[in-house]
């Protein structure tokens, strides 16, 4: 059984890209980052429904693997509003002889939260041009 989560919040630090040696001898990549998220509840204030904070900020440690990790490491930065979708993982380690339980989100998707009102601009690279050696009539990608 797995628990799928969607978390909205802000990146709490710059991301850390690590190169990992896999069991098959190949190299993989993992991007580690944390997200600060606050739960909200709907409340009627002065006759209008509004969302107000409902509890303290929760810090969620996240990871994403593979090509997405490499691509996201180039664009994500501390403070960015994001939406993360993925599977919750519960992990344990030992500290001072006592087990410590941690929560981690293995991300499937990471989105820039454009509805936050904090994003001023997004820029894209120009599209790739067809290469000279691509045969006519074939799609060049």
ZICOR-V90761 format. One record per helix or strand of 2 or more residues. SS is the DSSP state (2 for helix, 1 for strand). FROM is the first residue (numbers start at 1). TO is the last residue. If there is no record, write none. Layout:
SS/FROM/TO + SS/FROM/TO
//
This chain:
1/3/11 + 1/16/21 + 1/27/37 + 1/40/45 + 1/48/53 + 1/58/65 + 2/67/73 + 1/81/95 + 1/98/112 + 2/114/116
//
